[in-house]
């Protein structure tokens, strides 16, 4: 039976935040049929405010790109980490997401006194943490993390599109759009597809069945 250690928060919500550095954490890429899940952790500098921080999904691609550069330039520190396609398939997407978040926090140059995570689940961490539903729209540090994670993953999709142009990754970013599903049925799965996700598993089963009938 797979471990349940990531399924529920290990830390209780904090009634108050201790003084010191606070990191915001968010992810991108839980829903797509291909590619890694990416997480980012950000500790903002109160002396260098960044205007326009918001949930990355509410921003245009151009605005995200500009904020990405500004966050990297002005934050006290930030970290981007991922869980690979192989880890997504081996662990399941929830646990892979928690792993990517854990790696992002561990990658910070400065250690926070507490961590604020978007959503309702917490990765295992060695510092106090709180899960905040819709935190990417409420907490600037989480908003910044959501932007870093989203831009990093979008750039990955554009890069992989050059290696596998027939799938259209640059356009749909790995999500199960009609275009993507049509390409999956036409060409099968590439190495970057998540084998345990139902649409990919169904195509693989169909291809395997057809191969068996042809023998």
C-alpha positions in Angstrom: 0.0 0.0 0.0 1.4 3.4 -0.9 2.5 5.6 2.0 -0.1 8.1 3.3 2.5 10.4 4.8 1.7 13.2 2.4 -2.1 12.9 2.5 -2.7 15.0 5.6 -0.9 18.0 7.0 1.8 17.1 9.5 1.7 20.6 11.0 -1.4 22.2 12.6 -2.5 25.7 11.3 -0.5 28.4 13.1 -2.5 30.6 15.4 0.2 33.2 15.0 3.3 33.6 12.8 6.6 33.7 14.6 8.9 36.7 13.7 11.4 36.0 11.0 11.5 34.9 7.3 8.3 33.5 5.8 8.3 31.4 2.7 5.4 31.0 0.3 5.1 27.7 -1.7 3.0 26.7 -4.7 3.1 24.3 -7.6 2.2 24.1 -11.3 1.4 21.0 -13.4 -0.7 18.7 -11.3 -3.4 18.3 -14.0 -1.5 17.9 -17.3 -1.0 14.5 -19.0 2.8 15.0 -19.4 5.9 16.5 -17.8 7.1 17.1 -14.3 5.2 18.8 -11.5 7.0 22.0 -10.6 7.1 23.7 -7.2 8.6 27.0 -6.1 9.4 28.5 -2.7 9.9 32.3 -2.3 10.9 34.5 0.6 10.1 38.1 -0.3 12.0 41.1 0.8 9.7 43.6 2.5 12.1 46.4 1.6 11.7 45.6 -2.1 7.9 45.3 -2.8 6.7 43.8 -6.0 3.6 45.3 -7.6 1.0 43.1 -9.3 1.6 39.8 -7.5 -1.5 37.6 -8.0 -2.6 34.0 -8.7 -0.5 33.1 -11.8 -3.6 31.8 -13.5 -5.2 35.2 -13.4 -2.2 36.9 -15.2 -1.3 37.0 -18.8 1.7 35.1 -20.0 3.5 38.4 -20.7 2.8 39.7 -17.2 3.9 36.4 -15.6 7.2 36.6 -17.5 7.9 40.1 -16.3 7.0 39.3 -12.8 9.2 36.1 -13.0 12.2 38.3 -13.7 11.3 40.8 -11.0 10.7 38.1 -8.4 14.1 36.5 -9.1 15.8 39.9 -8.9 14.1 41.3 -5.7 13.2 38.3 -3.5 15.5 37.5 -0.6 15.8 34.0 -2.0 13.7 31.6 -4.1 13.9 28.0 -5.2 12.3 26.0 -8.0 12.2 22.2 -7.8 10.3 19.4 -9.5 9.2 15.8 -9.3 9.9 13.9 -12.6 7.4 12.1 -14.8 8.8 8.8 -13.4 8.2 10.0 -9.8 4.6 11.1 -10.7 3.9 7.6 -12.0 5.6 5.8 -9.1 4.2 7.9 -6.3 0.9 9.3 -7.7 0.5 13.0 -8.5 -0.4 14.2 -4.9 2.7 12.7 -3.3 4.9 13.8 -6.2 3.6 17.3 -5.7 4.4 17.2 -2.0 7.9 15.9 -2.9 8.5 18.8 -5.3 7.3 21.3 -2.6 9.6 19.7 0.0 12.5 20.0 -2.4 11.7 23.6 -3.2 11.8 24.6 0.5 15.0 22.6 1.1 16.5 24.5 -1.8 16.1 27.9 -0.3 19.4 29.6 0.5 17.9 31.1 3.7 15.9 29.0 6.2 12.4 30.3 6.9 10.8 30.3 10.4 7.5 29.2 8.8 6.2 28.1 5.4 2.8 29.1 3.9 1.6 26.6 1.3 -1.2 27.0 -1.2 -4.0 24.5 -0.9 -5.1 22.1 1.9 -2.1 19.7 2.1 1.3 20.1 3.5 4.6 18.4 2.6 6.8 17.1 5.3 9.0 19.9 6.5 11.3 20.6 9.4 9.8 24.0 10.1 6.2 25.1 11.1 3.9 25.3 8.1 0.3 26.2 7.3 -1.8 25.3 4.3 -3.9 28.2 3.0 -6.8 27.5 0.5 -6.5 30.0 -2.4 -3.3 31.2 -0.8 -2.0 32.1 -4.3 -4.6 34.9 -4.4 -4.2 36.0 -0.7 -0.5 35.8 0.3 2.1 37.7 -1.8 4.8 35.1 -1.2 2.6 32.3 -2.4 1.5 34.4 -5.4 5.2 34.8 -6.2 5.8 31.1 -5.9 2.9 30.3 -8.2 4.3 32.6 -10.9 7.8 31.1 -10.7 6.4 27.5 -10.9 4.0 28.4 -13.7 6.6 30.1 -15.9 9.2 27.4 -15.3 6.8 24.7 -16.3 5.5 26.6 -19.4 9.1 27.1 -20.5 9.6 23.3 -20.1 6.6 22.8 -22.3 8.0 25.1 -25.0 11.3 23.2 -24.9 9.8 19.8 -25.1 7.6 21.0 -28.0 10.7 21.4 -30.0 11.6 17.8 -29.4 8.1 16.4 -30.0 6.3 19.0 -32.1 3.6 16.6 -33.2 1.9 16.9 -29.8 1.6 20.7 -29.5 2.9 21.1 -26.0 3.7 24.8 -26.5 0.0 25.4 -27.1 -1.8 23.2 -24.5 1.0 22.9 -21.9 0.3 19.2 -21.5 -3.3 19.5 -20.5 -5.8 17.0 -22.0 -7.2 19.3 -24.7 -8.9 17.9 -27.9 -5.7 18.7 -29.8 -3.5 16.8 -27.3 -5.8 13.8 -27.1 -6.0 13.6 -30.9 -2.2 13.6 -31.1 -2.0 10.9 -28.4 -4.2 8.6 -30.4 -2.4 9.4 -33.6 1.2 9.1 -32.4 1.0 7.2 -29.1 2.7 8.4 -25.9 6.2 10.0 -25.9 8.6 9.5 -23.0 7.3 12.7 -21.3 3.7 11.4 -20.9 2.5 10.3 -17.5 1.7 6.6 -17.9 -0.6 6.4 -14.9 -2.9 9.2 -16.1 -6.1 7.6 -17.6 -6.0 9.1 -21.2 -2.4 8.1 -21.6 -3.0 4.6 -20.1 -5.9 4.0 -22.4 -3.9 4.9 -25.5 -1.1 2.7 -24.4 -3.5 -0.2 -23.7 -5.0 0.3 -27.2 -1.6 0.4 -28.9 -0.6 -2.7 -27.0 -3.8 -4.5 -27.9 -3.4 -3.6 -31.5 0.2 -4.8 -31.5 -0.9 -8.1 -30.0 -3.6 -8.6 -32.6 -1.1 -8.0 -35.4 1.2 -10.8 -34.2 
